[in-house]
């Protein structure tokens, strides 16, 4: 992301936090802005969790493969 995009994102997130805190008095336009921001954040978080879960699964398989090999060598060494 470019610096300008990060700045816009920070300003938008600050505004969304304010909308969430005072949602009862905010306009429908503000509520829509907050809803869109939350939906975008939800989708990004979901994608990251799926990617991280896949990564974690691969790490576990690799670890177990290496551990099994190590243990098999240790038994032969004894």
C-alpha positions in Angstrom: 0.0 0.0 0.0 1.1 3.5 -0.7 1.5 6.1 2.0 -1.5 8.0 0.8 -3.7 4.9 0.9 -2.5 4.2 4.5 -3.3 7.7 5.5 -6.8 7.4 4.0 -7.3 4.1 5.7 -6.2 5.5 9.1 -8.5 8.5 8.7 -11.4 6.2 7.7 -10.7 3.8 10.6 -10.6 6.7 13.1 -14.0 7.9 11.7 -15.5 4.5 11.9 -14.5 4.1 15.5 -16.2 7.4 16.2 -19.3 6.3 14.3 -19.4 3.0 16.3 -19.1 4.8 19.6 -21.9 7.3 18.7 -24.0 5.2 16.3 -27.3 6.3 17.8 -26.7 9.9 16.7 -24.9 9.3 13.4 -26.5 9.7 10.0 -27.4 6.8 7.7 -24.6 7.8 5.4 -22.1 7.4 8.4 -23.7 4.1 9.3 -23.3 2.8 5.7 -19.6 3.9 5.8 -19.0 2.0 9.0 -20.9 -1.1 7.7 -18.8 -1.1 4.5 -15.6 -0.7 6.5 -16.5 -3.5 8.9 -17.5 -5.8 6.0 -14.2 -5.1 4.2 -12.2 -5.7 7.5 -14.2 -8.9 8.1 -13.4 -10.3 4.6 -9.7 -9.4 5.0 -9.6 -11.0 8.4 -11.3 -14.1 7.1 -8.9 -14.4 4.2 -5.9 -14.0 6.5 -7.3 -16.7 8.9 -7.8 -19.1 6.1 -4.3 -18.5 4.8 -2.8 -18.8 8.2 -4.7 -22.0 9.0 -3.4 -23.5 5.8 0.1 -22.4 6.7 -0.2 -23.8 10.2 -1.4 -27.2 8.8 1.6 -27.4 6.5 3.9 -26.5 9.4 2.4 -29.3 11.5 2.8 -31.8 8.7 6.4 -30.8 8.1 7.2 -30.9 11.8 5.7 -34.3 12.3 7.5 -35.7 9.2 10.9 -34.4 10.5 10.1 -35.6 14.1 9.2 -39.1 12.8 12.5 -39.2 10.9 14.5 -38.0 13.9 12.8 -40.5 16.2 13.5 -43.4 13.8 17.1 -42.4 13.7 17.3 -42.2 17.5 15.9 -45.7 17.9 18.6 -47.1 15.5 21.3 -45.2 17.4 20.4 -46.7 20.8 
